[in-house]
Amino acid sequence: MRGDEGGLTKGRLAAFLAALAGSAVLGIAAGLIWAAVAPRPLLQEIAHGEAGLVNAETTAFIVADAWFALVAAVGGLITGTLGYRILVRRAGAAATVGLVAGAVAAGFVALWVGGEVGLGTYNHLLATSATGTSFRSSLALGAKSTLAFWPLCTSGVILLSETGARRSAQGTRREARREAGRHRQPQEPGASVD
């Protein structure tokens, strides 16, 4: 990566912290989006403080996990793209580490925020509803492996961007050498070089 010369400077430390904080803040928005779009299974109060699924074959759990995976992947693509354009090209590896660490944090923040939205209402209804009352469950992530989508997508975007930038730079250098070779004057055999 470009910008790797030297040690940790104030600028690189600032880039690391900005990447870490910016990614984690995106996790808040992702959690709110997940909470808004993910379905919640319908429950029915069967005893005081106890509820059961109305439909045991509900797909709400799987669809909620799929929504989280999609939100995390899009968050990773956004984090990687913006982070590369704004930070990685200037600060190099420090910004990359900050973005990936921030992406891990963003996944956990999104999980926490999404799970907290509606949890108070769910607990209240569970504690106070009469037997037979129907209400929606709180949101939970069953497939914890989807937490890896955010950092994987962020890392993938940075890797592809950096690879493309290096290839572009190599192509530019090759073209410059070709041009320089065409403009040289051919020397006559036996002529001395000063």
N, C-alpha and C positions, 0 to 999 in steps of 0.2 A: 504494500500500500504506500501511496505517496504520503509525505509528511511524517515519516517514521524516524527521520534523522534526529539524533540527540535524545535526551532523557525526557522525563515528565516535566513539562513547563506549566506555568499558570494557564496558558491558553489551552493546552491539552487537557488539563484538569477541569477547566471550565467546560470544555466540550464533552468530557466524560459525564460530568454532573448534569449538564443540560440534556444530554441524550438519555440518561437514566431517568431524570425527572419527567421529561417530555413523554417518554414512552409510558411511564407509569400513569401519568395523567390521562393518556388516551385509554387506559384500562377502565377508568371511571365511566367514560362515555360508552365504551363497549359493553360494560355491565348493564348500563341503563338501556341500551339498545336490546341486549339479550333479554332483559326482563320484560321489555315491551312486546317483543315478537314471539317469544317462546310460549308454547301452550303449557297449561298446567292441568294435571288430571283432576277430574271431578271426584270429590270424596263425599261420603255420607256419615254423619255422626251415628255411631252404633251404640255407644255408651258414653257416659260423662268423661270427656277428655280423650276419647278414642274414636278414630274414624277409619273407615275402610274404603277401598276403591269401589266406585259405582260400576265400572266396567273393568274387569280384571285383564282384558286384552287391549287396553288402551295403548295407543302409540305415542302418547304425549311425552313420555320419558325419552324415547328415541328421538323424536322430533326436537325436543328441547336440547338434547346433546348435539344434534346436527346443526341447530341454529348457533350454538356456542362455537362449534368448529368453524362455521362460516364466518361468524363475527371475528373470531380469533385470526383466521387466515387473512381476512381483509385488513384487520388491524396490523398484522405483520407486514403485509404488502405496503401499507401506508407508512408505517414506521421505517421500513427499509428504504423506500423510495425517498421520502423527505429527509431522513437521516443521512443517506448517502449524499444527496444533493447539497444539503446545508452544512453537514458536519464532517463526514468521513473524508471528502475530498480535501478538506483543509487540515483536519487534525489527525487523520490516519487511524492507527490501531486503537488509540485511547477512545476515540468516538465510537469505533466499532464495538469495543468491549462494553461501553456504556449503553449502546443501543441494544445489544443482545441481553445484557443484564436487565435493562429496562423492559425488554420484551417479556422476559420471564416474570418480572414483577407485574407487568400489565396483565398477563394471563391470570395471575392470582387475584389481582385487584378486581378484574372483571368478574371472576367467579364470586368473590365476596360481595361486591355491590349487587350483582344480579340476584344472589341468594337472599340478601337482606331486604330487597324491594318486595313488599307484600308479606314478609315473615311475621311482622307484628299483627297484621290483620288475621293471618292464618292462626297464630297462637291464640288470639282473642276469640275467634270463632270456635276453635277447638275447645276452649275452656268454658265458653258461655252458651253454646248452642244446645237446643233441645235435641233429643234423640230423633233421628230421621231427617234432620236438616242437611241440605246439600251445600257444599262450598268447594272452592278451588284450593288445591294444595299449594304449598310454597314451592319455589323453584329450586331444584338441586341438579347438580351435574353428576351423572352416573359414570360416564366415560371420562375418567380423569386424564387419560392419555391425550385428550384434545387440548389440554393445557400446553402441550408442546407445539401446537400449530403456530402460535404467535412467534416464538423465537425461531422456529424453523423457517417460516416465511421471511422474517426479517433477515436472517442469515443468508438465505437463498438470494434475495434481492441484492444484498451487498456484494455477495460473491459474484453474481452475474454482472453487476455493474462494474465492479473492479476488473473483472476479466475482460469485459468489453473495452474499458478504458485503456488497459494495457495493450490489447491487440491494436487498437486504434493508434496508440502512440508508436508502436513498433512499425505499423504500416506507414506512418508519416515519416519516421526516420529512414526507412528503406527508400521511400520515394525521394527524399532529400538527397540521399547518396546517389541515386540514379541520375537525378538532375545535375548534381555536382560532377559526375563522371562524364556527362554529355558535353559540358561546357569547358572541359579541359582541352588545352591545345595538344594535339599529338606531337611528340618530340621526334626529331629526326634521329636516325641511328647515328651513333658516334658523337652526338652533341653533349657538351658538358652541362651538368646541373649546378647552378650556383648555390 
